[in-house]
């Protein structure tokens, strides 16, 4: 069969934008604060009290 034939196809449907779940929006600030506290603890423990 010849390859120079135009094949009409429906365009793919665009996916809806990904939504952040509400529980993750509430959890994210606590994770950031916990990560900051852990980083500060590790910094001061390795630098002998800075």
OpenMM code with the backbone's topology and positions (N, CA, C; nanometers):
from openmm import Vec3, app, unit

residues = "UNK UNK UNK UNK UNK UNK UNK UNK UNK UNK UNK UNK UNK UNK UNK UNK UNK UNK UNK UNK UNK UNK UNK UNK UNK UNK UNK UNK UNK UNK UNK UNK UNK UNK UNK UNK UNK UNK UNK UNK UNK UNK UNK UNK UNK UNK UNK UNK UNK UNK".split()
positions = [
    Vec3(0.0824, -0.1182, 0.0000),
    Vec3(0.0000, 0.0000, 0.0000),
    Vec3(0.0872, 0.1251, 0.0000),
    Vec3(0.0411, 0.2275, -0.0631),
    Vec3(0.1194, 0.3495, -0.0791),
    Vec3(0.1203, 0.4308, 0.0506),
    Vec3(0.2351, 0.4932, 0.0829),
    Vec3(0.2484, 0.5747, 0.2037),
    Vec3(0.2114, 0.7209, 0.1807),
    Vec3(0.1831, 0.7587, 0.0579),
    Vec3(0.1528, 0.8990, 0.0323),
    Vec3(0.0032, 0.9284, 0.0381),
    Vec3(-0.0689, 0.8533, 0.1175),
    Vec3(-0.2121, 0.8735, 0.1350),
    Vec3(-0.2333, 0.9459, 0.2677),
    Vec3(-0.3157, 1.0503, 0.2670),
    Vec3(-0.3446, 1.1245, 0.3888),
    Vec3(-0.4437, 1.0450, 0.4721),
    Vec3(-0.4071, 1.0207, 0.5959),
    Vec3(-0.4950, 0.9481, 0.6859),
    Vec3(-0.5523, 1.0477, 0.7868),
    Vec3(-0.6825, 1.0564, 0.7890),
    Vec3(-0.7481, 1.1498, 0.8795),
    Vec3(-0.7733, 1.0809, 1.0133),
    Vec3(-0.7198, 1.1412, 1.1194),
    Vec3(-0.7381, 1.0888, 1.2539),
    Vec3(-0.7888, 1.2016, 1.3430),
    Vec3(-0.8658, 1.1629, 1.4428),
    Vec3(-0.9097, 1.2622, 1.5393),
    Vec3(-0.7898, 1.3055, 1.6224),
    Vec3(-0.7824, 1.4343, 1.6551),
    Vec3(-0.6711, 1.4782, 1.7405),
    Vec3(-0.6866, 1.4191, 1.8805),
    Vec3(-0.5758, 1.3896, 1.9460),
    Vec3(-0.5851, 1.3338, 2.0814),
    Vec3(-0.6459, 1.4357, 2.1773),
    Vec3(-0.7269, 1.3870, 2.2703),
    Vec3(-0.7906, 1.4761, 2.3665),
    Vec3(-0.6853, 1.5245, 2.4666),
    Vec3(-0.6820, 1.6550, 2.4915),
    Vec3(-0.5843, 1.7044, 2.5900),
    Vec3(-0.6253, 1.6617, 2.7304),
    Vec3(-0.5262, 1.6285, 2.8095),
    Vec3(-0.5532, 1.5880, 2.9477),
    Vec3(-0.5862, 1.7113, 3.0309),
    Vec3(-0.6754, 1.6980, 3.1261),
    Vec3(-0.7034, 1.8125, 3.2137),
    Vec3(-0.5820, 1.8407, 3.3023),
    Vec3(-0.5637, 1.9654, 3.3431),
    Vec3(-0.4476, 1.9953, 3.4276),
    Vec3(-0.4558, 1.9198, 3.5597),
    Vec3(-0.3410, 1.8785, 3.6062),
    Vec3(-0.3351, 1.7996, 3.7283),
    Vec3(-0.3663, 1.8885, 3.8489),
    Vec3(-0.4581, 1.8440, 3.9303),
    Vec3(-0.4987, 1.9194, 4.0487),
    Vec3(-0.4288, 1.8623, 4.1720),
    Vec3(-0.3856, 1.9525, 4.2612),
    Vec3(-0.3260, 1.9096, 4.3864),
    Vec3(-0.4377, 1.8749, 4.4840),
    Vec3(-0.4324, 1.7562, 4.5443),
    Vec3(-0.5384, 1.7210, 4.6396),
    Vec3(-0.5366, 1.8137, 4.7614),
    Vec3(-0.6537, 1.8395, 4.8216),
    Vec3(-0.6583, 1.9328, 4.9348),
    Vec3(-0.5774, 1.8865, 5.0551),
    Vec3(-0.5691, 1.7539, 5.0782),
    Vec3(-0.4922, 1.7072, 5.1941),
    Vec3(-0.3440, 1.7365, 5.1764),
    Vec3(-0.2958, 1.7364, 5.0509),
    Vec3(-0.1544, 1.7654, 5.0263),
    Vec3(-0.1258, 1.9141, 5.0458),
    Vec3(-0.2238, 1.9988, 5.0113),
    Vec3(-0.2065, 2.1427, 5.0325),
    Vec3(-0.1949, 2.1743, 5.1812),
    Vec3(-0.2659, 2.0982, 5.2662),
    Vec3(-0.2573, 2.1200, 5.4107),
    Vec3(-0.1300, 2.0600, 5.4690),
    Vec3(-0.0807, 1.9522, 5.4100),
    Vec3(0.0357, 1.8819, 5.4640),
    Vec3(0.1672, 1.9494, 5.4243),
    Vec3(0.1689, 2.0155, 5.3104),
    Vec3(0.2925, 2.0716, 5.2568),
    Vec3(0.3607, 2.1724, 5.3499),
    Vec3(0.2917, 2.2680, 5.4109),
    Vec3(0.3616, 2.3603, 5.5024),
    Vec3(0.4250, 2.2890, 5.6216),
    Vec3(0.3582, 2.1858, 5.6746),
    Vec3(0.4162, 2.1127, 5.7863),
    Vec3(0.5422, 2.0376, 5.7441),
    Vec3(0.5424, 1.9841, 5.6224),
    Vec3(0.6621, 1.9144, 5.5738),
    Vec3(0.7781, 2.0114, 5.5539),
    Vec3(0.7487, 2.1308, 5.5068),
    Vec3(0.8542, 2.2311, 5.4867),
    Vec3(0.9135, 2.2727, 5.6211),
    Vec3(0.8277, 2.2952, 5.7194),
    Vec3(0.8770, 2.3338, 5.8520),
    Vec3(0.9588, 2.2207, 5.9139),
    Vec3(0.9121, 2.0971, 5.9004),
    Vec3(0.9861, 1.9831, 5.9553),
    Vec3(1.1220, 1.9681, 5.8866),
    Vec3(1.1256, 1.9863, 5.7553),
    Vec3(1.2528, 1.9756, 5.6829),
    Vec3(1.3495, 2.0856, 5.7281),
    Vec3(1.2970, 2.2064, 5.7505),
    Vec3(1.3818, 2.3164, 5.7981),
    Vec3(1.4392, 2.2849, 5.9363),
    Vec3(1.3561, 2.2332, 6.0263),
    Vec3(1.4036, 2.2011, 6.1609),
    Vec3(1.5075, 2.0894, 6.1587),
    Vec3(1.4861, 1.9896, 6.0752),
    Vec3(1.5841, 1.8807, 6.0641),
    Vec3(1.7149, 1.9331, 6.0066),
    Vec3(1.7066, 2.0195, 5.9058),
    Vec3(1.8287, 2.0750, 5.8469),
    Vec3(1.9036, 2.1612, 5.9482),
    Vec3(1.8316, 2.2397, 6.0275),
    Vec3(1.8970, 2.3221, 6.1295),
    Vec3(1.9624, 2.2343, 6.2361),
    Vec3(1.8937, 2.1282, 6.2774),
    Vec3(1.9503, 2.0375, 6.3775),
    Vec3(2.0785, 1.9723, 6.3259),
    Vec3(2.0745, 1.9251, 6.2017),
    Vec3(2.1936, 1.8609, 6.1442),
    Vec3(2.3068, 1.9614, 6.1300),
    Vec3(2.2760, 2.0831, 6.0876),
    Vec3(2.3796, 2.1852, 6.0722),
    Vec3(2.4475, 2.2154, 6.2056),
    Vec3(2.3659, 2.2393, 6.3105),
    Vec3(2.4259, 2.2746, 6.4390),
    Vec3(2.4924, 2.1564, 6.5070),
    Vec3(2.4457, 2.0365, 6.4799),
    Vec3(2.5129, 1.9208, 6.5410),
    Vec3(2.6474, 1.8929, 6.4731),
    Vec3(2.6557, 1.9194, 6.3421),
    Vec3(2.7826, 1.8960, 6.2734),
    Vec3(2.8817, 2.0101, 6.2943),
    Vec3(2.8343, 2.1303, 6.3217),
    Vec3(2.9253, 2.2434, 6.3394),
    Vec3(2.9542, 2.2691, 6.4871),
    Vec3(2.9220, 2.1746, 6.5738),
    Vec3(2.9496, 2.1810, 6.7181),
    Vec3(2.8914, 2.3055, 6.7815),
    Vec3(2.7670, 2.3336, 6.7544),
    Vec3(2.6975, 2.4436, 6.8218),
    Vec3(2.7115, 2.5784, 6.7551),
    Vec3(2.7850, 2.5864, 6.6492),
    Vec3(2.7976, 2.7078, 6.5693),
    Vec3(2.8164, 2.8272, 6.6522),
] * unit.nanometer
topology = app.Topology()
chain = topology.addChain("A")
for resn in residues:
    res = topology.addResidue(resn, chain)
    for name in ("N", "CA", "C"):
        topology.addAtom(name, app.Element.getBySymbol(name[0]), res)
